[in-house]
Structures are given as structure tokens and as C-alpha cells.
Amino acid sequence: MIRLIYFATAFIIATGLGACRNDSPSANSHQTPGMAREAPRPTTVASERPVPKAGAGNFENLVADYESKDRVIWQKPGMVIALLGDLKGKTVADIGAGTGYFTFRLVPLADKVIGVDIDPRFITFMDSVKVRLPAQYRDRFESRLAKPEDPMLAPEEADAALIVNTYGYIENRVQYLQALAQGMKSGATLLIIDFKKNNLPIGPPDEYKVALSQVEKELSAGGFEVVQIDKESLDYQYIILAKKK
Ligand SMILES: C[S@@+](CC[C@H](N)C(=O)[O-])C[C@H]1O[C@@H](n2cnc3c(N)ncnc32)[C@H](O)[C@@H]1O
């Protein structure tokens, strides 16, 4: 618990929420390869790609990985968030929020930010960050324990959603995107960021990754229209911007 409080406090400093800044390096001192994924589990997905297992592994190691000091350099959270445009008055859902790396950076910018995750440990972690937020931001954040096949959004609840380093964890992705679309307003923006293939030094092994072309196909089948693809701005990840049809 003391370690959790330490991480939560370090997190608020890292995200600049105390002073309302973005892109500050994390204050925690762990350095692990970014976004390590856990061992594969048996899967019913038709493809040969192993699906990483959410929720396994040592929690403190996962937190240290997601919040690693160097992540701000390759993840460029300020640039990523700018892709969502003006968020004043809007509700944003961060799907697979984890520690809230993006969630809490969005809180000062949006009306409401929902940190969605299926792992209760991350829900507890985000809630421990919430109680330390400056008072004016506290009510803008809500954590939501969801199901692997359903983000548990109310109909048309979100104006925007992001799925960062989480897409590969989702098993039946077309059905998942359809459920997500139900929770988004017509024309709402969906931002997906995940790791490029090619055995890069950051990210999971190639066999866990979902190819960009596959994501494009699934988005179309899931009720979204791809509006922008960017393979260059981030060294290790592709960016896809889509709109709910
Ligand atoms: C690698 S972490 C990424 C966390 C965060 N988006 C980030 O970039 O720091 C993946 C997260 O997705 C969550 N997750 C896995 N499957 C999920 C699903 N079907 N729905 C929502 N969250 C899921 C895991 O519990 C984990 O917190």
C-alpha cells in the first residue's frame, strides 16, 4: 500500500497535474523496457497471433513499466493528446487506461475523462491518484471497471476515445469495436496507438503485435472510418485516427 501511495504521488508529479503541465518525465526511478506484455494464454481467436494476458505479472513492475522515466521521450503524450483536438466540454474514454498515463494528462483538458480497465488493480491505482488531484479536477475523472468484451460505456456517452498499447489485448476486436461504437456519439473520434512490427527495442515481441493493416480492416468492420494514419511521428508505434460512422 505504501508503494501504491508512492507511485500515485509520483504519478501526479510526473503528469504535472499539481501544476497543470503536460509532457513532464515521470518521477519514478524504475527503467524497464516499455510496455512489456505478459505471457500468452490459450486463445480462441482465429489468427495465429498469441494474445497477451491482461492482469498477469507483478503489479509494481507493470506500474514501473507503464510509468517509466524514458516513456515521455518516445510516447510524446502532448503530441498524441493534441490529435484529439479541443476537448473543452467533452467526455473522453481511455480504454485500457492502466495507471492512467493518458487519462490524467487529459483531465485538465476535458469535461470528463473515464479511465476504463478490466484489471481491478489499475482501477484502485487510478482511484488513489484521483484523491490526490487538485480539487478542481477531481470530479472530472471517473474510473470504470469494464469487461474484456465490453467497455461498459452508456449509449453515446463519449465524444472521443483512445486505445493506447491495449488493442492487442482485446480478443474479439470487431465485436469490441461495435460495443465501443455504441458508447460513442456519431462522428466521435477514436485514436488507436500500438506498436509497429520489426523487433523494435521498445514494446512487446512481434508475435503479440497487431499489424496496422489488420487494425484498419477491423475498424471498418467495427463501425469506424479511418481518417488519418501516421507511421512516422512515433518511433515505435503507429497512430490511427478514426471516426464513428
Ligand atoms: C499495456 S497496458 C496500457 C495502459 C495505458 N493505455 C498506457 O498506455 O499506459 C494495457 C492495459 O489494458 C488493460 N486491458 C486489457 N484488456 C482489456 C480490455 N478488453 N478492455 C479494457 N482494458 C483492457 C490491461 O488491464 C492494462 O491495464
The ligand as an SDF file (V2000), in Angstrom:
LIG
                    3D

 27 29  0  0  0  0  0  0  0  0999 V2000
   -0.0930   -2.1560  -21.7390 C   0  0  0  0  0  0  0  0  0  0  0  0
   -1.3640   -1.5210  -20.7210 S   0  0  0  0  0  0  0  0  0  0  0  0
   -1.5790    0.0900  -21.4230 C   0  0  0  0  0  0  0  0  0  0  0  0
   -2.0530    1.0960  -20.4050 C   0  0  0  0  0  0  0  0  0  0  0  0
   -2.2210    2.5270  -20.9100 C   0  0  0  0  0  0  0  0  0  0  0  0
   -3.1300    2.6240  -22.0360 N   0  0  0  0  0  0  0  0  0  0  0  0
   -0.8850    3.0920  -21.2840 C   0  0  0  0  0  0  0  0  0  0  0  0
   -0.6520    3.3280  -22.4810 O   0  0  0  0  0  0  0  0  0  0  0  0
   -0.0800    3.3140  -20.3780 O   0  0  0  0  0  0  0  0  0  0  0  0
   -2.8120   -2.3900  -21.2230 C   0  0  0  0  0  0  0  0  0  0  0  0
   -3.9950   -2.1780  -20.3000 C   0  0  0  0  0  0  0  0  0  0  0  0
   -5.1740   -2.6500  -20.9350 O   0  0  0  0  0  0  0  0  0  0  0  0
   -5.9680   -3.3280  -19.9840 C   0  0  0  0  0  0  0  0  0  0  0  0
   -6.8330   -4.2280  -20.7540 N   0  0  0  0  0  0  0  0  0  0  0  0
   -6.5480   -5.4260  -21.3040 C   0  0  0  0  0  0  0  0  0  0  0  0
   -7.6100   -5.9250  -21.9660 N   0  0  0  0  0  0  0  0  0  0  0  0
   -8.6040   -5.0030  -21.8450 C   0  0  0  0  0  0  0  0  0  0  0  0
   -9.9530   -4.9260  -22.3190 C   0  0  0  0  0  0  0  0  0  0  0  0
  -10.5070   -5.8920  -23.0530 N   0  0  0  0  0  0  0  0  0  0  0  0
  -10.6770   -3.8240  -22.0090 N   0  0  0  0  0  0  0  0  0  0  0  0
  -10.1370   -2.8170  -21.2710 C   0  0  0  0  0  0  0  0  0  0  0  0
   -8.8700   -2.8490  -20.7860 N   0  0  0  0  0  0  0  0  0  0  0  0
   -8.1130   -3.9260  -21.0720 C   0  0  0  0  0  0  0  0  0  0  0  0
   -4.9600   -4.0010  -19.0640 C   0  0  0  0  0  0  0  0  0  0  0  0
   -5.5300   -4.3210  -17.8210 O   0  0  0  0  0  0  0  0  0  0  0  0
   -3.8900   -2.9090  -18.9740 C   0  0  0  0  0  0  0  0  0  0  0  0
   -4.1460   -2.0100  -17.9320 O   0  0  0  0  0  0  0  0  0  0  0  0
  1  2  1  0
  2  3  1  0
  2 10  1  0
  3  4  1  0
  4  5  1  0
  5  6  1  0
  5  7  1  0
  7  8  2  0
  7  9  1  0
 10 11  1  0
 11 12  1  0
 11 26  1  0
 12 13  1  0
 13 14  1  0
 13 24  1  0
 14 15  1  0
 14 23  1  0
 15 16  2  0
 16 17  1  0
 17 18  1  0
 17 23  2  0
 18 19  1  0
 18 20  2  0
 20 21  1  0
 21 22  2  0
 22 23  1  0
 24 25  1  0
 24 26  1  0
 26 27  1  0
M  CHG  2   2   1   9  -1
M  END
$$$$
